[in-house]
Amino acid sequence: MVSTRSMVRPANVRLAAATRGTSEGEEEPAKKKKPRSPRKKSEPEPVVDDGLHRCPWAGYEEVDYHDKEWGRPVYDDVKLFEFITLEGAQAGLSWRTILRKRENYREAFAGFDPCVVAQFGPDKVIWLHSLRMHPTLDVLSPPGNVRQVEELMQDSGVIRHRGKIESTITNARLVLEIQKEHGSLSNYIWSFVDGKPIINRFKFMGDVPLASEEAKVMAKEMKKKGFKFFGPTIAYAFMQAVGMVNDHTVDCFCYTECGGKPEHATAP
């Protein structure tokens, strides 16, 4: 990962306002006003008119993601790590912003291969640490797509937030540890819902919670392991994205495709 968000986020509205300018309670010195340029009228967003009923958050730019990915179960470790990364990057921003940068993220973070991302770091010490974790890696030198934090901080294609970039590297190493312990990241992640999706029956996006008990437990356990940018709200958004919960509204055509019963069906 929901509250109704116009063109923002399928999960929880986490638009943390960035504090700018002076500190709280401090007055800003008067500035000479410059004449404003005439504001260009923004063109209206194209409307998706295909006769299908969707969750209200799915605007023109989100419709493909909504129809083909959101709420559909994911069991692939690379894909799961991708969503852990993207959900963490989205904290305080709109999901639309992340979708626009998604391909850049794939390129910057080696297709979200945790084995490679785990080797990213400020110096060769990180590489040596990775060798101890995975002795099967090339012992002579890191692969060419290993990148440094400072390099990523200059990459306008990703969110240039040092904490988020470093957390992606940390989380990749933790994914490798989980794979060693549980066989796969998928085994571990899906254990929080007993291996099967939770099918909710929400009529309105405003009824969707910001987090669930399962999300709180998962966030707590992953925090113990050292995961960053994965609190209960982000954990629930992640669960929605990878189909651990089906939070499509009951009148959305994807609801039944993701395992829900038709809107007028009697719930068991």
C-alpha positions as CSV (number, residue, x, y, z in Angstrom):
1,M,0.0,0.0,0.0
2,V,-6.6,3.2,1.7
3,S,-8.4,6.3,1.7
4,T,-9.8,7.9,-1.4
5,R,-6.9,9.5,-3.2
6,S,-7.4,11.4,-6.4
7,M,-4.5,10.3,-8.6
8,V,-2.3,9.5,-5.6
9,R,-2.0,6.2,-4.0
10,P,-3.9,2.9,-3.9
11,A,-3.1,2.4,-0.3
12,N,-2.9,4.9,2.5
13,V,-2.7,8.6,1.8
14,R,0.7,9.3,3.3
15,L,1.3,12.8,2.0
16,A,3.7,14.1,4.7
17,A,4.0,17.8,4.0
18,A,7.6,18.7,3.6
19,T,8.6,21.6,6.0
20,R,10.2,24.4,4.0
21,G,11.6,27.8,4.7
22,T,12.0,29.0,8.2
23,S,11.5,27.0,11.4
24,E,8.2,26.9,13.2
25,G,7.2,30.1,14.8
26,E,9.9,32.1,13.1
27,E,8.8,34.9,10.8
28,E,10.2,35.1,7.3
29,P,11.7,38.5,6.4
30,A,9.7,40.5,3.9
31,K,10.7,39.9,0.3
32,K,10.2,42.2,-2.7
33,K,7.5,40.7,-4.8
34,K,8.2,40.0,-8.4
35,P,5.6,40.3,-11.0
36,R,4.0,36.9,-11.7
37,S,4.1,35.4,-15.1
38,P,0.7,34.4,-16.5
39,R,-0.1,30.9,-15.3
40,K,-0.6,28.3,-18.0
41,K,-3.8,26.5,-17.8
42,S,-3.1,22.8,-17.1
43,E,-4.7,20.5,-19.6
44,P,-7.3,18.2,-18.1
45,E,-6.2,14.6,-17.4
46,P,-7.4,12.2,-20.1
47,V,-10.3,10.1,-18.9
48,V,-10.3,6.3,-19.1
49,D,-13.6,5.5,-20.8
50,D,-13.7,1.8,-21.5
51,G,-16.9,0.9,-19.6
52,L,-15.0,-0.8,-16.7
53,H,-15.7,0.2,-13.1
54,R,-12.4,0.7,-11.1
55,C,-11.3,1.8,-7.7
56,P,-11.6,5.6,-7.5
57,W,-7.9,6.1,-7.0
58,A,-7.0,4.7,-10.4
59,G,-6.5,7.8,-12.6
60,Y,-5.2,7.8,-16.1
61,E,-1.6,7.2,-15.1
62,E,-2.4,4.5,-12.6
63,V,-4.9,2.5,-14.5
64,D,-2.4,0.0,-16.0
65,Y,-0.9,-0.7,-12.6
66,H,-4.3,-1.0,-11.0
67,D,-5.7,-3.4,-13.7
68,K,-2.6,-5.6,-14.0
69,E,-0.7,-5.6,-10.7
70,W,-2.4,-4.1,-7.6
71,G,-4.0,-6.8,-5.5
72,R,-2.7,-9.7,-7.6
73,P,-0.7,-12.2,-5.5
74,V,3.1,-12.0,-6.0
75,Y,5.4,-14.9,-5.0
76,D,8.6,-13.9,-6.8
77,D,11.4,-12.8,-4.5
78,V,12.7,-10.1,-6.9
79,K,9.2,-8.7,-7.4
80,L,8.6,-8.7,-3.7
81,F,11.9,-6.9,-3.0
82,E,10.9,-4.4,-5.7
83,F,7.7,-3.5,-3.9
84,I,9.5,-3.3,-0.5
85,T,11.8,-0.8,-2.1
86,L,9.1,1.2,-4.0
87,E,6.7,1.4,-1.0
88,G,9.6,2.7,1.2
89,A,10.5,5.2,-1.4
90,Q,6.9,6.4,-1.6
91,A,6.8,7.4,2.1
92,G,5.7,11.1,2.1
93,L,5.2,11.2,-1.6
94,S,2.5,10.3,-4.1
95,W,2.4,6.8,-5.7
96,R,2.1,8.5,-9.1
97,T,5.6,10.0,-8.5
98,I,7.0,6.5,-7.8
99,L,5.3,5.0,-10.8
100,R,6.8,7.6,-13.0
101,K,10.3,6.7,-11.7
102,R,9.8,3.0,-11.6
103,E,11.8,2.2,-14.7
104,N,14.6,4.4,-13.5
105,Y,14.6,2.5,-10.2
106,R,14.8,-0.8,-12.0
107,E,17.9,0.5,-13.9
108,A,19.5,2.1,-10.9
109,F,19.0,-0.9,-8.6
110,A,20.0,-3.7,-11.0
111,G,16.5,-4.9,-11.7
112,F,15.9,-5.2,-8.0
113,D,18.1,-8.3,-7.7
114,P,18.8,-8.4,-4.0
115,C,22.1,-10.3,-4.6
116,V,23.4,-7.3,-6.5
117,V,21.9,-4.5,-4.5
118,A,23.3,-6.0,-1.3
119,Q,26.7,-5.2,-2.7
120,F,26.0,-1.5,-3.2
121,G,27.8,0.7,-0.8
122,P,30.3,3.5,-0.1
123,D,33.4,1.3,-0.5
124,K,34.9,-2.1,-1.0
125,V,34.2,-3.0,2.7
126,I,30.6,-3.6,1.7
127,W,31.7,-6.0,-1.1
128,L,33.8,-8.0,1.4
129,H,30.8,-8.1,3.8
130,S,28.7,-9.5,0.9
131,L,31.3,-12.2,0.2
132,R,31.1,-13.4,3.8
133,M,27.3,-13.6,3.4
134,H,27.5,-15.3,0.0
135,P,30.8,-17.0,-0.6
136,T,29.6,-18.1,-4.1
137,L,29.9,-14.6,-5.4
138,D,32.9,-13.6,-7.6
139,V,35.8,-13.2,-5.1
140,L,38.0,-11.2,-7.4
141,S,35.9,-8.0,-8.0
142,P,32.3,-6.8,-7.7
143,P,30.3,-6.8,-10.9
144,G,30.1,-3.7,-13.0
145,N,26.6,-2.7,-12.0
146,V,27.5,-2.4,-8.3
147,R,26.9,1.3,-7.4
148,Q,27.8,3.6,-4.6
149,V,25.4,5.6,-2.4
150,E,26.9,8.9,-3.5
151,E,26.4,8.0,-7.2
152,L,22.7,7.2,-6.5
153,M,22.4,10.5,-4.7
154,Q,23.2,12.2,-7.9
155,D,20.7,10.2,-9.9
156,S,17.6,12.3,-10.7
157,G,15.8,9.1,-11.8
158,V,15.3,8.0,-8.2
159,I,14.2,9.7,-5.0
160,R,17.4,11.3,-3.8
161,H,16.9,10.7,-0.1
162,R,20.0,9.2,1.6
163,G,18.0,7.3,4.2
164,K,15.8,5.7,1.5
165,I,18.7,4.8,-0.7
166,E,20.8,3.3,2.2
167,S,17.7,1.5,3.5
168,T,17.3,-0.2,0.1
169,I,20.8,-1.6,0.3
170,T,20.3,-2.7,3.9
171,N,17.0,-4.3,3.1
172,A,18.6,-6.2,0.2
173,R,21.1,-7.8,2.6
174,L,18.3,-8.7,5.0
175,V,16.4,-10.3,2.1
176,L,19.4,-12.6,1.5
177,E,19.5,-13.5,5.2
178,I,15.7,-14.3,5.1
179,Q,16.2,-16.5,2.0
180,K,18.9,-18.4,3.8
181,E,16.7,-18.9,6.9
182,H,13.3,-19.4,5.2
183,G,14.2,-20.7,1.8
184,S,12.7,-17.6,0.1
185,L,11.5,-14.2,0.8
186,S,8.1,-15.3,-0.4
187,N,7.8,-18.0,2.2
188,Y,8.6,-15.5,4.9
189,I,6.3,-12.7,3.7
190,W,3.3,-14.9,3.0
191,S,3.5,-16.6,6.4
192,F,2.0,-13.4,7.9
193,V,-1.3,-14.3,6.2
194,D,-1.0,-18.1,6.5
195,G,-0.1,-18.4,2.8
196,K,-3.3,-17.1,1.3
197,P,-4.7,-13.7,0.5
198,I,-7.2,-11.9,2.8
199,I,-10.3,-11.0,0.8
200,N,-12.0,-7.9,2.1
201,R,-15.3,-6.5,1.1
202,F,-15.1,-2.8,1.1
203,K,-17.7,-0.7,-0.8
204,F,-15.9,2.6,-0.4
205,M,-12.2,3.4,-0.4
206,G,-12.8,5.4,2.8
207,D,-13.6,2.2,4.6
208,V,-10.2,0.7,3.9
209,P,-7.9,1.0,7.0
210,L,-4.4,2.5,7.0
211,A,-3.1,-0.7,8.5
212,S,-4.3,-4.1,9.7
213,E,-3.2,-6.3,12.6
214,E,-1.3,-8.5,10.1
215,A,0.5,-5.5,8.8
216,K,1.4,-4.4,12.3
217,V,2.8,-7.8,13.2
218,M,4.8,-8.0,9.9
219,A,6.2,-4.5,10.4
220,K,7.2,-5.3,13.9
221,E,9.0,-8.5,13.0
222,M,10.7,-7.0,10.0
223,K,11.9,-4.0,12.1
224,K,13.4,-6.5,14.5
225,K,15.4,-7.9,11.6
226,G,16.6,-4.4,10.7
227,F,14.3,-3.4,7.8
228,K,14.0,0.4,7.4
229,F,11.1,2.4,6.0
230,F,8.7,-0.4,6.6
231,G,6.3,0.6,9.3
232,P,2.7,-0.7,9.7
233,T,1.3,1.8,7.1
234,I,3.9,1.0,4.5
235,A,3.6,-2.7,5.3
236,Y,-0.2,-2.6,4.6
237,A,0.4,-0.7,1.4
238,F,2.9,-3.4,0.5
239,M,0.3,-6.1,1.3
240,Q,-2.2,-4.5,-0.9
241,A,0.3,-4.1,-3.8
242,V,1.4,-7.8,-3.7
243,G,-2.0,-9.3,-3.3
244,M,-1.7,-10.4,0.4
245,V,-5.0,-8.5,0.8
246,N,-7.6,-7.8,-1.8
247,D,-8.7,-4.2,-1.2
248,H,-10.3,-3.5,-4.5
249,T,-13.8,-2.1,-3.8
250,V,-16.5,-4.7,-4.4
251,D,-17.8,-2.9,-7.5
252,C,-14.3,-2.8,-9.1
253,F,-13.9,-5.3,-12.0
254,C,-10.6,-6.4,-10.5
255,Y,-12.3,-7.5,-7.2
256,T,-13.5,-10.8,-8.5
257,E,-10.4,-11.3,-10.6
258,C,-8.4,-11.1,-7.4
259,G,-10.5,-13.7,-5.7
260,G,-13.4,-11.7,-4.3
261,K,-17.0,-12.8,-4.7
262,P,-19.3,-10.7,-6.9
263,E,-20.7,-7.6,-5.3
264,H,-24.2,-9.0,-4.7
265,A,-23.0,-12.5,-3.6
266,T,-23.7,-13.4,0.0
267,A,-20.6,-13.5,2.1
268,P,-20.0,-16.8,3.9
